[in-house]
Every structure is written in C-alpha cells, then in structure tokens.
Amino acid sequence: MAEREVVSNAKAIVLPQPSPAALAVAPDMAAAEQSLREQQAWLQNVVTCVPDRLDQAMARTPDYIKQGYGLDPESRLWIYRGMFPMRMVESMQVDFPGVAYALGPDVFHEFVMSYVEEHPSSSWTLNHLGQHFPAFIAKSNFRYKNFLHDLATLELNLAQVFDEPEVTPLTPEALQALPPQEWDRLLLRPRPTSRLLKFAYPVSHFLFQVDNQLEPPRPARNPQRVLIMRKGYQMNRVVLPEAGFFILKDLFSGKKLAQAIDRLVRKFPQIGAEDLQRWFAQWGDWGIFQA
C-alpha cells in the first residue's frame, strides 16, 4: 500500500535570550531598560543590515562597544556580524537539507542570505526562520523552481510537525470498540502531528535519498501524495496511494466516517472492505487520529 520512509530531524538552533543581569545593578531602572533596548536594536541593525547601509549603522560603535581582548570596537563587532550569515545558513540547512543539496552549497548560501534580507528573523528562536522559504523559492528565477518549491514545502512541514504539541492518539483497539451505530456519525480528527500533502514531484523519495547520502538526480514530474506524522519524537512519512489519500483528505477536512467511505467507494469501486480494514489498522498503529 505505501512505502514508509523514516526521517530524523536535528534539534533546531536556538538563540539565547538576553540576560537581565545588567538591569539588576542599574540605579535608574527605566533609563537602564531604555538603554538596553537601544543597544539591542542597534546591535541587531548592525549585524543584519545590508552592506550599503553598514557604514551608517556602525557609526555609533564606540558608543556601545569598548576596546578589549586586544581588539578595537569595530573588530569585536565584526565577530558578531561575521557569525550572523553562518548561523542563518546553518539553521536553514538543518530544516532544508534537500534544497541545500539540490542547489549546492554556494548557491544555497547566497540564496539564503537574499531570503534573510527579505524575511529577517524576528524571534529569539530560529525555528520559524524558514516559514516563508517555499514562497520565496516560488518567486525565484530557478529553472526548476516548481520542484524546489515542492521540496521546500515538504521540509517546512516536517520541521513544523516536529514542533507540534503531543496529543493522545486514537488506538486501533479504541476504534474497534465503538458500537456500530456510532460509526455513521463518527468524526476522526487528525492529530496536530499528522499532515497530508500532495506534490507534483516525488520529493519524499528524493529527500529520503538525500538523507541517506545517495546523491539522487533531480527527478521528473510524477505526482506524490504524502502523509507526515510524528509518534513520540520519531518522525515518519508515508507515500499514499490515490484512494488512501482521498479518504484521509475527507476525514482530515471534517467529513464523517460513513460519508467519507461512501465517497471513496463511489470514486474507487475497486476498493473493498479488506482494504479499508488494513488501512485503518495501519493508521491506528501510526496514531494519526486524536482520541
């Protein structure tokens, strides 16, 4: 029925939150808080600004940074500015390894920096840095941007599902224990850790090969329907047949079980009771529905 591909996500890179220790010794708390906010805003501007505005941004460097460790203020500041693109590219490589492989290191680095200029990080964590990446790829001039968009969409959803809250799953035993009269009006709600996606390219297979260092070529168009799920902290994805995707899409959108089955057998008359029993046993084992 399906090919199961196991994927693992590295932990996201998290930027440390500023320590409040400096505020504790300030004689004037309001003034100290204002000063700290100004310093943080200035440092963020210097570290993230584009080269054309760098001289203006760095003009106040001596006001905020002292000489030390054998370095003048500008040299100390350049350490932070030099680390910024490395951390952005690092973070995006964690969440988008397939896109990084497809583009190659140099093009990926340049593209990420263009992306960050338009969509800078606005949070203390880099977990959300790539949330606009598929849309940014869709606007690019890459000849194969449709493939890259599909691939980035898969990888973004994998990263998001990894961070979704845990919800108690509906077990196969609990589903089988329901009285027959309840099945007609039964609503099966997906867990936040379950998502359905449809692609024009076989990006799940491609990413599986990238994760296993098999150096795959860019694939031709071939529709692929994917179920992403997380069980505990184990990420999985399954390539679904068209009929399986069809009924799951109905169930995920809020249709009652009886209605979803009726629509399925009308569209796919070759699907029988044994197929349904096998699918629901698998889906229950994978824990894709809420209890």
C-alpha positions as CSV (number, residue, x, y, z in Angstrom):
1,M,0.0,0.0,0.0
2,A,2.7,2.5,1.0
3,E,6.4,3.0,1.2
4,R,7.4,4.1,4.7
5,E,10.3,6.4,5.0
6,V,11.8,7.2,8.4
7,V,13.4,10.6,8.8
8,S,15.0,12.3,11.7
9,N,15.2,16.0,12.4
10,A,18.1,17.6,14.2
11,K,17.2,19.9,17.1
12,A,16.6,23.4,16.0
13,I,19.2,26.1,16.7
14,V,18.0,28.4,19.4
15,L,19.4,31.9,20.0
16,P,20.0,32.7,23.7
17,Q,17.7,35.2,25.3
18,P,19.5,38.3,26.7
19,S,20.3,38.0,30.4
20,P,18.6,40.5,32.7
21,A,21.6,40.6,35.0
22,A,22.7,44.1,33.8
23,L,19.4,45.6,34.9
24,A,19.8,44.4,38.4
25,V,22.6,46.9,39.2
26,A,21.1,49.9,37.3
27,P,20.3,52.8,39.6
28,D,17.5,54.0,37.3
29,M,15.6,51.0,36.1
30,A,13.6,52.9,33.4
31,A,16.7,54.5,32.0
32,A,18.6,51.2,32.1
33,E,15.8,49.4,30.3
34,Q,15.6,52.0,27.6
35,S,19.3,52.0,27.2
36,L,19.4,48.2,26.9
37,R,16.6,48.2,24.3
38,E,18.5,50.9,22.3
39,Q,21.7,48.8,22.4
40,Q,19.9,45.6,21.4
41,A,18.2,47.4,18.5
42,W,21.5,48.9,17.3
43,L,23.4,45.6,17.5
44,Q,20.6,43.8,15.6
45,N,20.7,46.5,12.9
46,V,24.5,46.3,12.5
47,V,24.6,42.6,12.5
48,T,21.7,42.1,10.0
49,C,21.9,45.2,7.7
50,V,22.9,45.1,4.1
51,P,26.4,46.3,3.1
52,D,25.1,49.5,1.5
53,R,23.9,50.7,5.0
54,L,26.7,49.3,7.0
55,D,28.9,52.4,7.4
56,Q,25.9,54.4,8.8
57,A,24.9,51.6,11.1
58,M,28.4,51.2,12.5
59,A,28.9,54.9,13.2
60,R,27.9,54.6,16.8
61,T,30.1,51.5,17.5
62,P,32.4,53.3,20.1
63,D,29.3,54.4,22.0
64,Y,28.2,50.8,22.7
65,I,31.3,48.6,22.4
66,K,34.6,49.1,24.3
67,Q,38.1,48.1,23.3
68,G,39.1,44.8,24.8
69,Y,40.9,41.4,24.4
70,G,43.4,43.2,22.1
71,L,40.6,44.2,19.6
72,D,39.2,47.6,18.8
73,P,35.4,48.1,18.9
74,E,34.9,47.6,15.2
75,S,36.9,44.3,15.2
76,R,34.9,43.0,18.1
77,L,31.7,43.9,16.3
78,W,32.8,42.2,13.1
79,I,33.0,38.9,15.0
80,Y,29.2,39.0,15.6
81,R,28.5,40.3,12.1
82,G,30.6,37.5,10.6
83,M,28.8,34.9,12.6
84,F,25.3,36.0,11.5
85,P,25.3,34.6,8.0
86,M,26.8,31.4,9.2
87,R,24.1,30.9,11.8
88,M,21.3,31.7,9.3
89,V,22.7,29.2,6.7
90,E,23.3,26.6,9.4
91,S,19.7,26.9,10.6
92,M,18.3,26.7,7.1
93,Q,20.5,23.7,6.3
94,V,19.0,21.9,9.3
95,D,15.4,22.4,8.1
96,F,16.0,22.3,4.3
97,P,18.7,19.7,3.7
98,G,17.1,18.6,0.4
99,V,17.0,22.2,-1.0
100,A,20.6,22.7,0.2
101,Y,21.7,19.6,-1.7
102,A,19.7,20.5,-4.8
103,L,21.2,24.0,-5.1
104,G,24.7,23.2,-4.0
105,P,26.5,24.9,-1.1
106,D,27.5,28.2,-2.8
107,V,24.1,28.9,-4.4
108,F,22.2,27.8,-1.3
109,H,24.3,30.2,0.9
110,E,23.7,33.1,-1.5
111,F,20.0,32.4,-1.8
112,V,19.6,32.1,2.0
113,M,21.2,35.5,2.5
114,S,18.8,37.0,0.0
115,Y,15.9,35.3,1.8
116,V,17.0,36.5,5.2
117,E,17.4,40.1,3.9
118,E,13.7,40.0,2.9
119,H,12.5,37.8,5.8
120,P,14.8,38.5,8.7
121,S,14.5,36.5,11.9
122,S,12.1,38.3,14.3
123,S,12.2,35.8,17.2
124,W,14.6,34.6,19.8
125,T,14.5,31.2,18.2
126,L,15.4,30.3,14.6
127,N,12.7,27.6,14.5
128,H,10.5,29.9,12.4
129,L,13.1,31.3,10.1
130,G,12.1,29.2,7.1
131,Q,8.4,29.7,7.3
132,H,8.4,31.9,4.1
133,F,11.0,29.9,2.3
134,P,8.7,27.9,-0.1
135,A,7.0,31.1,-1.2
136,F,10.4,32.8,-1.7
137,I,11.5,30.0,-3.9
138,A,8.3,30.3,-5.9
139,K,9.3,33.9,-6.8
140,S,12.8,32.9,-7.8
141,N,14.3,32.6,-11.2
142,F,15.5,29.0,-10.8
143,R,14.6,26.9,-13.9
144,Y,13.4,24.0,-11.7
145,K,11.7,26.2,-9.0
146,N,8.5,24.1,-9.1
147,F,10.4,21.1,-7.9
148,L,12.3,23.2,-5.3
149,H,9.0,24.6,-4.1
150,D,7.6,21.2,-3.6
151,L,10.7,20.0,-1.8
152,A,10.8,23.1,0.5
153,T,7.1,22.7,1.3
154,L,7.7,19.1,2.4
155,E,10.7,20.1,4.5
156,L,8.9,23.0,6.1
157,N,6.0,20.8,7.1
158,L,8.4,18.2,8.6
159,A,10.1,20.9,10.7
160,Q,6.7,22.3,11.8
161,V,5.3,18.8,12.7
162,F,8.4,18.1,14.8
163,D,7.4,21.1,17.0
164,E,3.7,20.4,17.2
165,P,2.2,19.6,20.7
166,E,1.6,16.0,21.6
167,V,-2.0,14.8,21.6
168,T,-3.3,11.4,22.8
169,P,-3.8,9.2,19.7
170,L,-6.8,7.1,19.0
171,T,-5.7,3.4,19.2
172,P,-7.0,0.7,16.9
173,E,-8.5,-1.0,19.9
174,A,-10.5,2.1,20.9
175,L,-11.7,2.4,17.3
176,Q,-12.8,-1.2,17.1
177,A,-14.6,-0.9,20.5
178,L,-17.0,1.7,19.2
179,P,-20.6,0.5,18.8
180,P,-21.6,0.0,15.1
181,Q,-24.4,2.7,15.5
182,E,-21.7,5.3,16.2
183,W,-19.7,4.8,13.0
184,D,-22.2,6.6,10.8
185,R,-21.7,9.9,12.7
186,L,-18.1,9.3,13.8
187,L,-15.6,12.2,13.2
188,L,-12.0,11.2,13.1
189,R,-9.9,14.3,13.8
190,P,-6.2,14.3,12.8
191,R,-3.6,14.9,15.5
192,P,-1.5,18.2,15.1
193,T,1.4,15.9,14.3
194,S,-0.3,14.4,11.2
195,R,-0.4,16.3,7.9
196,L,-1.4,15.4,4.3
197,L,0.4,16.9,1.3
198,K,0.2,16.4,-2.4
199,F,3.1,17.2,-4.7
200,A,3.8,17.4,-8.5
201,Y,7.2,15.8,-7.9
202,P,8.3,12.7,-5.9
203,V,10.0,14.9,-3.3
204,S,9.6,12.4,-0.5
205,H,11.6,9.8,-2.3
206,F,14.2,12.4,-3.3
207,L,14.6,13.6,0.3
208,F,14.9,10.0,1.5
209,Q,17.8,9.5,-0.8
210,V,19.4,12.8,0.2
211,D,19.1,11.9,3.9
212,N,20.8,8.6,3.1
213,Q,23.6,10.3,1.1
214,L,22.6,8.5,-2.1
215,E,23.2,11.6,-4.3
216,P,20.0,11.5,-6.2
217,P,19.5,13.3,-9.5
218,R,16.7,15.8,-9.8
219,P,13.5,13.8,-10.6
220,A,11.0,14.3,-13.4
221,R,7.4,15.2,-12.6
222,N,5.4,12.4,-11.0
223,P,2.6,13.2,-8.6
224,Q,3.2,12.1,-5.0
225,R,0.8,12.0,-2.0
226,V,2.4,12.1,1.4
227,L,1.3,11.6,5.0
228,I,3.6,13.2,7.5
229,M,3.3,12.0,11.1
230,R,5.2,12.1,14.4
231,K,4.9,9.4,17.0
232,G,6.7,10.5,20.2
233,Y,9.8,12.1,18.8
234,Q,10.1,9.8,15.8
235,M,9.3,11.5,12.5
236,N,7.8,9.3,9.7
237,R,6.3,9.9,6.3
238,V,4.4,7.5,4.1
239,V,3.7,7.7,0.4
240,L,0.0,7.0,0.0
241,P,-2.0,5.5,-2.9
242,E,-4.5,7.9,-4.5
243,A,-7.5,6.2,-2.9
244,G,-5.9,6.3,0.6
245,F,-5.1,9.9,0.2
246,F,-8.7,10.6,-1.0
247,I,-10.4,9.2,2.1
248,L,-7.8,10.7,4.5
249,K,-8.3,14.1,3.0
250,D,-12.0,13.8,3.5
251,L,-11.6,12.7,7.1
252,F,-9.0,15.4,7.8
253,S,-11.3,18.1,6.4
254,G,-14.1,17.1,8.9
255,K,-16.3,14.6,6.9
256,K,-18.0,11.9,8.9
257,L,-16.6,8.4,8.5
258,A,-19.7,7.0,6.8
259,Q,-19.7,9.9,4.3
260,A,-16.0,9.5,3.6
261,I,-16.3,5.8,3.0
262,D,-19.3,6.3,0.7
263,R,-17.4,8.9,-1.4
264,L,-14.4,6.6,-1.6
265,V,-16.3,3.6,-2.9
266,R,-18.1,5.7,-5.5
267,K,-14.8,7.1,-6.8
268,F,-12.8,3.9,-6.4
269,P,-15.2,1.0,-6.7
270,Q,-12.3,-1.5,-6.7
271,I,-11.6,-0.7,-3.0
272,G,-13.1,-3.3,-0.8
273,A,-13.7,-3.9,2.9
274,E,-10.3,-5.7,3.3
275,D,-8.5,-2.6,2.0
276,L,-10.3,-0.3,4.5
277,Q,-9.7,-2.7,7.4
278,R,-6.0,-2.8,6.5
279,W,-5.7,0.9,6.1
280,F,-7.4,1.8,9.4
281,A,-5.3,-0.8,11.2
282,Q,-2.2,0.9,9.9
283,W,-3.4,4.4,10.6
284,G,-4.4,3.4,14.1
285,D,-1.0,1.9,14.7
286,W,0.6,5.1,13.4
287,G,-1.6,7.2,15.7
288,I,-2.7,9.8,13.2
289,F,-6.1,10.5,14.7
290,Q,-6.9,12.1,18.1
291,A,-8.5,10.1,20.8
